[in-house]
Amino acid sequence: MRNTQVIKNKDTRQPDTKRFPAMFLSDGSAVGSGYVLGALDRVDVDTVSSQTQAMSADPARELKRFEAAIRKVGDYFERSQSKIQVLPRVASEDISLLLEAHLSILNNSQFIRDARSFIKDQNISADVSINMALDIQKQRFEKIEDSYLAARITEVVDVAQHLLRHLSGDTVVSSLQQLPKGSIVICQSITLSDLVHMDPN
């Protein structure tokens, strides 16, 4: 959170209060322990190219890794569809629509086709190919005049995150799966697919 305000408590026996400027997602109030999340274990797609060998000596192996990641992420999204049924109807419908959009991106979107082409035709590693394809998509979406449609790039970024996480061998967003019961989540940003990791109870 930016511009966090610390309010000093005159009673030294009580801890100081931190006030976080935030966006309200729903009406009402809640009382509980604040749980500050960091970067949600996301892969920094902007640094993938510099940390990963760009050129691949074995394009067939990289393509196999890429296709395996697509299958694993797709399976995860499909399992999540049944997991969210315990949520309130409005929430489950919104997340279900998002997961369907993610599955559509994985199926045969231009983003996936570009990444696959970089691996097959230019011998680029799977990790860097995803990053390169994502950069192209960002440039395309920036040209869209409709702000709502342009904002859908976040869905492509989210899918890229899941693919990169699987390629790196990290399939778990542990910080979201281990939230203390009754905690109030505080974070810089969170996506609907992030919420799937949380225990609704």
Disulfide bonds with the S-S distance in Angstrom:
none
